[in-house]
Structure formats: C-alpha cells, structure tokens
Amino acid sequence: MTMDRLLRLTSGTVLLLVLLFGVIPSNTALFWKGFLLFMSLNQIQSAFTNWCPVVTLYRKLGVKECSC
C-alpha cells in the first residue's frame, strides 16, 4: 500500500473511532472531542505545509511513497 492510501486509511479509521468514542455521554467524551479538534487542525495545516507527523512515522517504517 502506498503512502497516500495508507495515510487516508489511517485518518479515516482514527476519525471514525474518535467519533464513536465522542458520542459516549461521559467525562472522557471531552477528551475525544479535543482529539478530533486536534486531528482536524492537523489536517488543515498539512494541506498548507505538506507535512504530517504520521508521514514521518510511515517513512521510518519503510512505507513506499506514491509514484504519481
């Protein structure tokens, strides 16, 4: 799997999990909503800077770049 597809898969999976945990009516739901805010801001900054912490991790793990 290439970097761009793996990054999209990771982002979608984590956002879905955060959404599921965020609807639980408890005090921990506030943490998950904050995490959702962090992920959203990170994706916005990534659109402008072309840098994402997960990409750095995947490069160290040896995931191949897209040959587009």
N, CA, C and O atoms as a GROMACS GRO file, in nm:
protein
  272
    1MET      N    1   0.085  -0.117   0.000
    1MET     CA    2   0.000   0.000   0.000
    1MET      C    3   0.090   0.124   0.000
    1MET      O    4   0.189   0.129   0.072
    2THR      N    5   0.054   0.221  -0.080
    2THR     CA    6   0.136   0.342  -0.090
    2THR      C    7   0.106   0.438   0.025
    2THR      O    8   0.007   0.423   0.097
    3MET      N    9   0.193   0.536   0.039
    3MET     CA   10   0.185   0.632   0.149
    3MET      C   11   0.051   0.706   0.151
    3MET      O   12  -0.012   0.716   0.256
    4ASP      N   13   0.008   0.756   0.036
    4ASP     CA   14  -0.115   0.836   0.034
    4ASP      C   15  -0.237   0.753   0.072
    4ASP      O   16  -0.325   0.802   0.144
    5ARG      N   17  -0.244   0.631   0.026
    5ARG     CA   18  -0.358   0.546   0.060
    5ARG      C   19  -0.356   0.505   0.207
    5ARG      O   20  -0.460   0.503   0.273
    6LEU      N   21  -0.238   0.473   0.258
    6LEU     CA   22  -0.225   0.436   0.399
    6LEU      C   23  -0.257   0.555   0.489
    6LEU      O   24  -0.318   0.538   0.595
    7LEU      N   25  -0.215   0.673   0.449
    7LEU     CA   26  -0.245   0.792   0.528
    7LEU      C   27  -0.395   0.820   0.531
    7LEU      O   28  -0.449   0.856   0.636
    8ARG      N   29  -0.462   0.805   0.419
    8ARG     CA   30  -0.607   0.823   0.415
    8ARG      C   31  -0.679   0.718   0.498
    8ARG      O   32  -0.775   0.748   0.568
    9LEU      N   33  -0.632   0.594   0.491
    9LEU     CA   34  -0.691   0.487   0.570
    9LEU      C   35  -0.675   0.514   0.719
    9LEU      O   36  -0.769   0.496   0.796
   10THR      N   37  -0.556   0.556   0.760
   10THR     CA   38  -0.530   0.587   0.899
   10THR      C   39  -0.618   0.701   0.946
   10THR      O   40  -0.679   0.693   1.053
   11SER      N   41  -0.624   0.807   0.868
   11SER     CA   42  -0.703   0.924   0.906
   11SER      C   43  -0.851   0.889   0.918
   11SER      O   44  -0.915   0.927   1.016
   12GLY      N   45  -0.904   0.818   0.822
   12GLY     CA   46  -1.045   0.782   0.826
   12GLY      C   47  -1.078   0.689   0.942
   12GLY      O   48  -1.182   0.705   1.007
   13THR      N   49  -0.990   0.593   0.969
   13THR     CA   50  -1.012   0.500   1.079
   13THR      C   51  -1.009   0.570   1.214
   13THR      O   52  -1.095   0.547   1.298
   14VAL      N   53  -0.908   0.655   1.234
   14VAL     CA   54  -0.897   0.726   1.362
   14VAL      C   55  -1.013   0.823   1.380
   14VAL      O   56  -1.068   0.835   1.489
   15LEU      N   57  -1.052   0.893   1.274
   15LEU     CA   58  -1.166   0.985   1.285
   15LEU      C   59  -1.294   0.910   1.318
   15LEU      O   60  -1.376   0.960   1.396
   16LEU      N   61  -1.314   0.792   1.260
   16LEU     CA   62  -1.432   0.713   1.291
   16LEU      C   63  -1.431   0.668   1.437
   16LEU      O   64  -1.533   0.674   1.504
   17LEU      N   65  -1.316   0.622   1.486
   17LEU     CA   66  -1.305   0.581   1.626
   17LEU      C   67  -1.329   0.698   1.721
   17LEU      O   68  -1.398   0.683   1.821
   18VAL      N   69  -1.272   0.813   1.689
   18VAL     CA   70  -1.291   0.931   1.773
   18VAL      C   71  -1.438   0.972   1.774
   18VAL      O   72  -1.491   1.010   1.878
   19LEU      N   73  -1.504   0.965   1.660
   19LEU     CA   74  -1.645   0.997   1.654
   19LEU      C   75  -1.726   0.902   1.741
   19LEU      O   76  -1.814   0.945   1.816
   20LEU      N   77  -1.696   0.774   1.732
   20LEU     CA   78  -1.769   0.675   1.813
   20LEU      C   79  -1.747   0.698   1.962
   20LEU      O   80  -1.843   0.692   2.039
   21PHE      N   81  -1.623   0.723   2.003
   21PHE     CA   82  -1.596   0.749   2.144
   21PHE      C   83  -1.650   0.885   2.188
   21PHE      O   84  -1.682   0.903   2.306
   22GLY      N   85  -1.660   0.978   2.097
   22GLY     CA   86  -1.705   1.113   2.131
   22GLY      C   87  -1.852   1.123   2.161
   22GLY      O   88  -1.895   1.216   2.229
   23VAL      N   89  -1.932   1.030   2.112
   23VAL     CA   90  -2.075   1.035   2.138
   23VAL      C   91  -2.114   0.967   2.269
   23VAL      O   92  -2.230   0.972   2.309
   24ILE      N   93  -2.018   0.904   2.335
   24ILE     CA   94  -2.045   0.841   2.464
   24ILE      C   95  -2.067   0.951   2.568
   24ILE      O   96  -1.980   1.038   2.584
   25PRO      N   97  -2.179   0.950   2.638
   25PRO     CA   98  -2.206   1.056   2.736
   25PRO      C   99  -2.128   1.033   2.867
   25PRO      O  100  -2.178   0.972   2.961
   26SER      N  101  -2.007   1.084   2.870
   26SER     CA  102  -1.926   1.074   2.990
   26SER      C  103  -1.823   1.186   2.990
   26SER      O  104  -1.817   1.265   2.897
   27ASN      N  105  -1.743   1.191   3.096
   27ASN     CA  106  -1.639   1.294   3.105
   27ASN      C  107  -1.527   1.269   3.005
   27ASN      O  108  -1.461   1.364   2.963
   28THR      N  109  -1.504   1.144   2.968
   28THR     CA  110  -1.397   1.115   2.873
   28THR      C  111  -1.433   1.161   2.731
   28THR      O  112  -1.344   1.176   2.647
   29ALA      N  113  -1.561   1.184   2.705
   29ALA     CA  114  -1.601   1.229   2.572
   29ALA      C  115  -1.537   1.363   2.538
   29ALA      O  116  -1.510   1.391   2.421
   30LEU      N  117  -1.512   1.446   2.639
   30LEU     CA  118  -1.448   1.574   2.614
   30LEU      C  119  -1.306   1.555   2.558
   30LEU      O  120  -1.264   1.630   2.471
   31PHE      N  121  -1.234   1.455   2.608
   31PHE     CA  122  -1.101   1.425   2.555
   31PHE      C  123  -1.109   1.390   2.408
   31PHE      O  124  -1.030   1.439   2.327
   32TRP      N  125  -1.204   1.304   2.371
   32TRP     CA  126  -1.214   1.260   2.232
   32TRP      C  127  -1.256   1.374   2.140
   32TRP      O  128  -1.213   1.379   2.025
   33LYS      N  129  -1.338   1.465   2.190
   33LYS     CA  130  -1.374   1.582   2.109
   33LYS      C  131  -1.254   1.674   2.090
   33LYS      O  132  -1.237   1.732   1.983
   34GLY      N  133  -1.172   1.686   2.192
   34GLY     CA  134  -1.049   1.763   2.179
   34GLY      C  135  -0.953   1.699   2.082
   34GLY      O  136  -0.886   1.768   2.004
   35PHE      N  137  -0.946   1.566   2.084
   35PHE     CA  138  -0.860   1.493   1.991
   35PHE      C  139  -0.909   1.511   1.848
   35PHE      O  140  -0.829   1.523   1.755
   36LEU      N  141  -1.040   1.512   1.831
   36LEU     CA  142  -1.098   1.536   1.699
   36LEU      C  143  -1.062   1.675   1.648
   36LEU      O  144  -1.031   1.693   1.530
   37LEU      N  145  -1.066   1.774   1.737
   37LEU     CA  146  -1.027   1.910   1.701
   37LEU      C  147  -0.879   1.913   1.660
   37LEU      O  148  -0.844   1.976   1.561
   38PHE      N  149  -0.792   1.845   1.737
   38PHE     CA  150  -0.650   1.839   1.704
   38PHE      C  151  -0.627   1.777   1.568
   38PHE      O  152  -0.549   1.828   1.488
   39MET      N  153  -0.696   1.665   1.539
   39MET     CA  154  -0.679   1.600   1.409
   39MET      C  155  -0.726   1.689   1.295
   39MET      O  156  -0.662   1.695   1.190
   40SER      N  157  -0.836   1.759   1.316
   40SER     CA  158  -0.887   1.848   1.212
   40SER      C  159  -0.789   1.961   1.182
   40SER      O  160  -0.762   1.991   1.066
   41LEU      N  161  -0.738   2.022   1.288
   41LEU     CA  162  -0.640   2.130   1.269
   41LEU      C  163  -0.512   2.078   1.205
   41LEU      O  164  -0.451   2.147   1.124
   42ASN      N  165  -0.471   1.957   1.241
   42ASN     CA  166  -0.351   1.898   1.182
   42ASN      C  167  -0.370   1.874   1.032
   42ASN      O  168  -0.277   1.897   0.954
   43GLN      N  169  -0.488   1.829   0.992
   43GLN     CA  170  -0.512   1.806   0.850
   43GLN      C  171  -0.517   1.937   0.772
   43GLN      O  172  -0.474   1.943   0.657
   44ILE      N  173  -0.570   2.041   0.834
   44ILE     CA  174  -0.574   2.172   0.769
   44ILE      C  175  -0.432   2.226   0.750
   44ILE      O  176  -0.398   2.274   0.642
   45GLN      N  177  -0.349   2.218   0.855
   45GLN     CA  178  -0.212   2.268   0.841
   45GLN      C  179  -0.134   2.182   0.743
   45GLN      O  180  -0.047   2.233   0.672
   46SER      N  181  -0.164   2.052   0.737
   46SER     CA  182  -0.096   1.964   0.642
   46SER      C  183  -0.128   2.003   0.497
   46SER      O  184  -0.044   1.987   0.409
   47ALA      N  185  -0.248   2.052   0.474
   47ALA     CA  186  -0.285   2.094   0.339
   47ALA      C  187  -0.201   2.212   0.292
   47ALA      O  188  -0.174   2.226   0.173
   48PHE      N  189  -0.161   2.298   0.386
   48PHE     CA  190  -0.083   2.416   0.350
   48PHE      C  191   0.067   2.393   0.356
   48PHE      O  192   0.142   2.451   0.277
   49THR      N  193   0.114   2.309   0.449
   49THR     CA  194   0.258   2.291   0.468
   49THR      C  195   0.312   2.164   0.405
   49THR      O  196   0.434   2.148   0.392
   50ASN      N  197   0.223   2.073   0.366
   50ASN     CA  198   0.262   1.944   0.308
   50ASN      C  199   0.348   1.862   0.406
   50ASN      O  200   0.437   1.789   0.364
   51TRP      N  201   0.321   1.874   0.536
   51TRP     CA  202   0.391   1.797   0.637
   51TRP      C  203   0.290   1.739   0.735
   51TRP      O  204   0.200   1.808   0.782
   52CYS      N  205   0.305   1.611   0.765
   52CYS     CA  206   0.218   1.543   0.859
   52CYS      C  207   0.304   1.451   0.945
   52CYS      O  208   0.390   1.381   0.891
   53PRO      N  209   0.285   1.450   1.077
   53PRO     CA  210   0.366   1.363   1.164
   53PRO      C  211   0.353   1.215   1.130
   53PRO      O  212   0.449   1.140   1.145
   54VAL      N  213   0.236   1.172   1.083
   54VAL     CA  214   0.217   1.031   1.051
   54VAL      C  215   0.301   0.991   0.930
   54VAL      O  216   0.350   0.878   0.923
   55VAL      N  217   0.319   1.082   0.835
   55VAL     CA  218   0.403   1.052   0.718
   55VAL      C  219   0.547   1.027   0.762
   55VAL      O  220   0.613   0.937   0.711
   56THR      N  221   0.595   1.106   0.857
   56THR     CA  222   0.730   1.085   0.910
   56THR      C  223   0.742   0.947   0.971
   56THR      O  224   0.842   0.878   0.951
   57LEU      N  225   0.640   0.906   1.047
   57LEU     CA  226   0.641   0.773   1.108
   57LEU      C  227   0.639   0.664   1.001
   57LEU      O  228   0.714   0.568   1.010
   58TYR      N  229   0.554   0.679   0.901
   58TYR     CA  230   0.545   0.578   0.796
   58TYR      C  231   0.674   0.568   0.715
   58TYR      O  232   0.711   0.460   0.671
   59ARG      N  233   0.742   0.680   0.695
   59ARG     CA  234   0.871   0.675   0.623
   59ARG      C  235   0.974   0.595   0.702
   59ARG      O  236   1.050   0.517   0.644
   60LYS      N  237   0.975   0.613   0.834
   60LYS     CA  238   1.067   0.537   0.918
   60LYS      C  239   1.032   0.389   0.918
   60LYS      O  240   1.121   0.304   0.934
   61LEU      N  241   0.904   0.356   0.899
   61LEU     CA  242   0.862   0.217   0.894
   61LEU      C  243   0.882   0.155   0.755
   61LEU      O  244   0.862   0.035   0.736
   62GLY      N  245   0.923   0.237   0.659
   62GLY     CA  246   0.955   0.186   0.526
   62GLY      C  247   0.841   0.180   0.428
   62GLY      O  248   0.848   0.106   0.330
   63VAL      N  249   0.736   0.254   0.452
   63VAL     CA  250   0.624   0.257   0.358
   63VAL      C  251   0.669   0.333   0.233
   63VAL      O  252   0.728   0.441   0.242
   64LYS      N  253   0.639   0.276   0.115
   64LYS     CA  254   0.685   0.339  -0.009
   64LYS      C  255   0.600   0.458  -0.046
   64LYS      O  256   0.479   0.461  -0.022
   65GLU      N  257   0.666   0.557  -0.106
   65GLU     CA  258   0.600   0.680  -0.149
   65GLU      C  259   0.518   0.652  -0.275
   65GLU      O  260   0.543   0.554  -0.346
   66CYS      N  261   0.424   0.738  -0.303
   66CYS     CA  262   0.345   0.730  -0.424
   66CYS      C  263   0.432   0.765  -0.544
   66CYS      O  264   0.509   0.861  -0.538
   67SER      N  265   0.421   0.690  -0.652
   67SER     CA  266   0.500   0.717  -0.772
   67SER      C  267   0.414   0.788  -0.876
   67SER      O  268   0.421   0.756  -0.994
   68CYS      N  269   0.334   0.882  -0.831
   68CYS     CA  270   0.243   0.953  -0.921
   68CYS      C  271   0.316   1.048  -1.012
   68CYS      O  272   0.254   1.116  -1.094
   0.00000   0.00000   0.00000
